[in-house]
């Protein structure tokens, strides 16, 4: 029996994150809503190109194949389209054989208010405004940034990379640095609280649920030596020693083991990500993301790093 949705890892996704809607958006901006409706109707059977989040979503849904009795992953389309204009999106979903069956259409309004109703641990959209609204009321959300993507159809591994501060945990430690601009004060704060776990951040629920599936995979690997794990999770953080230890202790307190942890201490994250090749990298510092090419990236506009 499939899990009820309140026991699943749910990702809400806007059509703008899943597909490339550049052409459609240009019609809407230059010609208005009625022209946009007609354009979508005229092109209803023209398959949309893959968007930035497509490789991530395809592989995430693939976890259901690894655990068919659980079907633990649910992806819900949360769209600003009307039901009529959203038909093209659903046709494209079916073309790519994505197991997305639930959807909500909001006819021009932001869907952020319904993130909690769908039990979503993450909402992805290309709209900065929609994501910001969600973050401001405490919902887990991220803006996918426009970049060139590749989706190797025979590669089923899902590689995820997370920044730590302001993403997995809150911005308590970052606030120390922002207030003082003194890296030594930051390290002093972290070493003084070395055994105190950090408070959860905007994507902590997603991170912990992903970790749970890694535990299931490790168990499956013990039972079946031929099973190849699908998930690989990494933390790529600007932290370095001595502030690394509180992070490690937080993960131990949460009973989470990651595959890789990179404590870079100011080294360009892009150097690591180009080797790691994640299907999604989550960071709260947009300046970091703007310096990285050809990696699917999500900006989490949370905390002190995003105060104007």
JONOR-V274320 format. One record per residue. N is the residue number from 1. RES is the residue in one small letter. SS is DSSP state (alpha for helix, beta for strand, coil for the rest). OMEGA is omega in whole degrees, 0 to 359 (NA if undefined). Layout:
# JONOR-V274320
n=N res=RES ss=SS omega=OMEGA
n=N res=RES ss=SS omega=OMEGA
This chain:
# JONOR-V274320
n=1 res=x ss=coil omega=179
n=2 res=x ss=coil omega=176
n=3 res=x ss=coil omega=167
n=4 res=x ss=coil omega=189
n=5 res=x ss=alpha omega=181
n=6 res=x ss=alpha omega=177
n=7 res=x ss=alpha omega=181
n=8 res=x ss=coil omega=166
n=9 res=x ss=beta omega=185
n=10 res=x ss=beta omega=173
n=11 res=x ss=beta omega=172
n=12 res=x ss=beta omega=184
n=13 res=x ss=beta omega=174
n=14 res=x ss=coil omega=179
n=15 res=x ss=alpha omega=180
n=16 res=x ss=alpha omega=177
n=17 res=x ss=alpha omega=184
n=18 res=x ss=alpha omega=183
n=19 res=x ss=beta omega=175
n=20 res=x ss=coil omega=183
n=21 res=x ss=coil omega=183
n=22 res=x ss=alpha omega=182
n=23 res=x ss=alpha omega=180
n=24 res=x ss=alpha omega=180
n=25 res=x ss=alpha omega=178
n=26 res=x ss=alpha omega=177
n=27 res=x ss=alpha omega=181
n=28 res=x ss=alpha omega=184
n=29 res=x ss=alpha omega=186
n=30 res=x ss=alpha omega=188
n=31 res=x ss=alpha omega=176
n=32 res=x ss=coil omega=189
n=33 res=x ss=alpha omega=183
n=34 res=x ss=alpha omega=177
n=35 res=x ss=alpha omega=178
n=36 res=x ss=alpha omega=178
n=37 res=x ss=alpha omega=181
n=38 res=x ss=alpha omega=179
n=39 res=x ss=alpha omega=180
n=40 res=x ss=alpha omega=178
n=41 res=x ss=alpha omega=180
n=42 res=x ss=alpha omega=183
n=43 res=x ss=coil omega=188
n=44 res=x ss=coil omega=181
n=45 res=x ss=coil omega=176
n=46 res=x ss=coil omega=186
n=47 res=x ss=coil omega=177
n=48 res=x ss=coil omega=177
n=49 res=x ss=coil omega=180
n=50 res=x ss=beta omega=177
n=51 res=x ss=coil omega=186
n=52 res=x ss=coil omega=184
n=53 res=x ss=coil omega=185
n=54 res=x ss=alpha omega=180
n=55 res=x ss=alpha omega=178
n=56 res=x ss=alpha omega=183
n=57 res=x ss=alpha omega=181
n=58 res=x ss=alpha omega=181
n=59 res=x ss=alpha omega=177
n=60 res=x ss=alpha omega=178
n=61 res=x ss=alpha omega=178
n=62 res=x ss=alpha omega=176
n=63 res=x ss=alpha omega=178
n=64 res=x ss=alpha omega=178
n=65 res=x ss=alpha omega=179
n=66 res=x ss=alpha omega=180
n=67 res=x ss=coil omega=188
n=68 res=x ss=coil omega=181
n=69 res=x ss=coil omega=181
n=70 res=x ss=coil omega=188
n=71 res=x ss=coil omega=193
n=72 res=x ss=coil omega=185
n=73 res=x ss=beta omega=176
n=74 res=x ss=beta omega=173
n=75 res=x ss=beta omega=183
n=76 res=x ss=beta omega=176
n=77 res=x ss=beta omega=177
n=78 res=x ss=beta omega=194
n=79 res=x ss=beta omega=173
n=80 res=x ss=coil omega=175
n=81 res=x ss=coil omega=166
n=82 res=x ss=coil omega=177
n=83 res=x ss=coil omega=182
n=84 res=x ss=coil omega=181
n=85 res=x ss=coil omega=179
n=86 res=x ss=coil omega=181
n=87 res=x ss=alpha omega=180
n=88 res=x ss=alpha omega=178
n=89 res=x ss=alpha omega=179
n=90 res=x ss=alpha omega=176
n=91 res=x ss=alpha omega=179
n=92 res=x ss=alpha omega=175
n=93 res=x ss=alpha omega=180
n=94 res=x ss=alpha omega=179
n=95 res=x ss=alpha omega=182
n=96 res=x ss=coil omega=178
n=97 res=x ss=coil omega=174
n=98 res=x ss=coil omega=182
n=99 res=x ss=coil omega=176
n=100 res=x ss=coil omega=185
n=101 res=x ss=coil omega=180
n=102 res=x ss=beta omega=181
n=103 res=x ss=beta omega=172
n=104 res=x ss=beta omega=182
n=105 res=x ss=beta omega=191
n=106 res=x ss=coil omega=170
n=107 res=x ss=coil omega=176
n=108 res=x ss=coil omega=181
n=109 res=x ss=coil omega=178
n=110 res=x ss=coil omega=181
n=111 res=x ss=coil omega=193
n=112 res=x ss=alpha omega=183
n=113 res=x ss=alpha omega=185
n=114 res=x ss=alpha omega=180
n=115 res=x ss=coil omega=181
n=116 res=x ss=coil omega=181
n=117 res=x ss=coil omega=179
n=118 res=x ss=coil omega=178
n=119 res=x ss=coil omega=184
n=120 res=x ss=beta omega=174
n=121 res=x ss=beta omega=179
n=122 res=x ss=beta omega=170
n=123 res=x ss=beta omega=181
n=124 res=x ss=beta omega=179
n=125 res=x ss=beta omega=172
n=126 res=x ss=coil omega=182
n=127 res=x ss=coil omega=178
n=128 res=x ss=alpha omega=182
n=129 res=x ss=alpha omega=181
n=130 res=x ss=alpha omega=180
n=131 res=x ss=alpha omega=180
n=132 res=x ss=alpha omega=177
n=133 res=x ss=alpha omega=180
n=134 res=x ss=alpha omega=181
n=135 res=x ss=alpha omega=183
n=136 res=x ss=alpha omega=178
n=137 res=x ss=coil omega=172
n=138 res=x ss=coil omega=179
n=139 res=x ss=coil omega=181
n=140 res=x ss=coil omega=185
n=141 res=x ss=beta omega=178
n=142 res=x ss=beta omega=178
n=143 res=x ss=beta omega=175
n=144 res=x ss=beta omega=182
n=145 res=x ss=coil omega=184
n=146 res=x ss=coil omega=178
n=147 res=x ss=coil omega=177
n=148 res=x ss=coil omega=180
n=149 res=x ss=coil omega=171
n=150 res=x ss=coil omega=179
n=151 res=x ss=coil omega=179
n=152 res=x ss=coil omega=188
n=153 res=x ss=coil omega=180
n=154 res=x ss=coil omega=178
n=155 res=x ss=coil omega=183
n=156 res=x ss=coil omega=180
n=157 res=x ss=coil omega=177
n=158 res=x ss=beta omega=181
n=159 res=x ss=beta omega=180
n=160 res=x ss=beta omega=177
n=161 res=x ss=beta omega=183
n=162 res=x ss=beta omega=160
n=163 res=x ss=coil omega=184
n=164 res=x ss=coil omega=183
n=165 res=x ss=beta omega=178
n=166 res=x ss=coil omega=179
n=167 res=x ss=coil omega=177
n=168 res=x ss=coil omega=176
n=169 res=x ss=beta omega=179
n=170 res=x ss=coil omega=186
n=171 res=x ss=coil omega=180
n=172 res=x ss=alpha omega=182
n=173 res=x ss=alpha omega=179
n=174 res=x ss=alpha omega=180
n=175 res=x ss=alpha omega=179
n=176 res=x ss=alpha omega=181
n=177 res=x ss=alpha omega=182
n=178 res=x ss=alpha omega=181
n=179 res=x ss=alpha omega=188
n=180 res=x ss=alpha omega=187
n=181 res=x ss=coil omega=183
n=182 res=x ss=coil omega=182
n=183 res=x ss=alpha omega=178
n=184 res=x ss=alpha omega=177
n=185 res=x ss=alpha omega=177
n=186 res=x ss=alpha omega=181
n=187 res=x ss=alpha omega=179
n=188 res=x ss=alpha omega=179
n=189 res=x ss=alpha omega=183
n=190 res=x ss=alpha omega=179
n=191 res=x ss=alpha omega=178
n=192 res=x ss=alpha omega=180
n=193 res=x ss=coil omega=191
n=194 res=x ss=coil omega=181
n=195 res=x ss=coil omega=180
n=196 res=x ss=coil omega=181
n=197 res=x ss=coil omega=176
n=198 res=x ss=coil omega=173
n=199 res=x ss=coil omega=179
n=200 res=x ss=beta omega=177
n=201 res=x ss=coil omega=187
n=202 res=x ss=coil omega=181
n=203 res=x ss=coil omega=182
n=204 res=x ss=alpha omega=180
n=205 res=x ss=alpha omega=176
n=206 res=x ss=alpha omega=183
n=207 res=x ss=alpha omega=182
n=208 res=x ss=alpha omega=177
n=209 res=x ss=alpha omega=175
n=210 res=x ss=alpha omega=179
n=211 res=x ss=alpha omega=179
n=212 res=x ss=alpha omega=180
n=213 res=x ss=alpha omega=174
n=214 res=x ss=alpha omega=176
n=215 res=x ss=alpha omega=177
n=216 res=x ss=alpha omega=180
n=217 res=x ss=alpha omega=179
n=218 res=x ss=alpha omega=177
n=219 res=x ss=alpha omega=180
n=220 res=x ss=alpha omega=179
n=221 res=x ss=alpha omega=177
n=222 res=x ss=alpha omega=181
n=223 res=x ss=alpha omega=183
n=224 res=x ss=coil omega=184
n=225 res=x ss=coil omega=180
n=226 res=x ss=coil omega=181
n=227 res=x ss=coil omega=178
n=228 res=x ss=coil omega=181
n=229 res=x ss=coil omega=183
n=230 res=x ss=coil omega=187
n=231 res=x ss=beta omega=170
n=232 res=x ss=beta omega=186
n=233 res=x ss=beta omega=181
n=234 res=x ss=beta omega=169
n=235 res=x ss=beta omega=179
n=236 res=x ss=beta omega=189
n=237 res=x ss=beta omega=176
n=238 res=x ss=coil omega=176
n=239 res=x ss=coil omega=169
n=240 res=x ss=coil omega=179
n=241 res=x ss=coil omega=9
n=242 res=x ss=coil omega=184
n=243 res=x ss=coil omega=180
n=244 res=x ss=alpha omega=190
n=245 res=x ss=alpha omega=179
n=246 res=x ss=alpha omega=176
n=247 res=x ss=alpha omega=180
n=248 res=x ss=alpha omega=180
n=249 res=x ss=alpha omega=177
n=250 res=x ss=alpha omega=179
n=251 res=x ss=alpha omega=178
n=252 res=x ss=alpha omega=179
n=253 res=x ss=alpha omega=179
n=254 res=x ss=coil omega=181
n=255 res=x ss=coil omega=181
n=256 res=x ss=coil omega=173
n=257 res=x ss=coil omega=177
n=258 res=x ss=coil omega=179
n=259 res=x ss=coil omega=181
n=260 res=x ss=beta omega=172
n=261 res=x ss=beta omega=182
n=262 res=x ss=beta omega=177
n=263 res=x ss=beta omega=196
n=264 res=x ss=coil omega=176
n=265 res=x ss=coil omega=176
n=266 res=x ss=coil omega=175
n=267 res=x ss=coil omega=180
n=268 res=x ss=coil omega=181
n=269 res=x ss=alpha omega=180
n=270 res=x ss=alpha omega=179
n=271 res=x ss=alpha omega=179
n=272 res=x ss=alpha omega=185
n=273 res=x ss=alpha omega=179
n=274 res=x ss=alpha omega=176
n=275 res=x ss=alpha omega=183
n=276 res=x ss=alpha omega=179
n=277 res=x ss=coil omega=179
n=278 res=x ss=coil omega=175
n=279 res=x ss=coil omega=172
n=280 res=x ss=beta omega=175
n=281 res=x ss=beta omega=184
n=282 res=x ss=beta omega=181
n=283 res=x ss=beta omega=178
n=284 res=x ss=coil omega=182
n=285 res=x ss=coil omega=183
n=286 res=x ss=alpha omega=179
n=287 res=x ss=alpha omega=176
n=288 res=x ss=alpha omega=185
n=289 res=x ss=alpha omega=182
n=290 res=x ss=coil omega=181
n=291 res=x ss=coil omega=185
n=292 res=x ss=coil omega=181
n=293 res=x ss=coil omega=169
n=294 res=x ss=coil omega=173
n=295 res=x ss=coil omega=176
n=296 res=x ss=coil omega=188
n=297 res=x ss=beta omega=177
n=298 res=x ss=beta omega=176
n=299 res=x ss=beta omega=176
n=300 res=x ss=coil omega=186
n=301 res=x ss=coil omega=187
n=302 res=x ss=coil omega=165
n=303 res=x ss=coil omega=189
n=304 res=x ss=alpha omega=181
n=305 res=x ss=alpha omega=183
n=306 res=x ss=alpha omega=176
n=307 res=x ss=coil omega=180
n=308 res=x ss=coil omega=NA
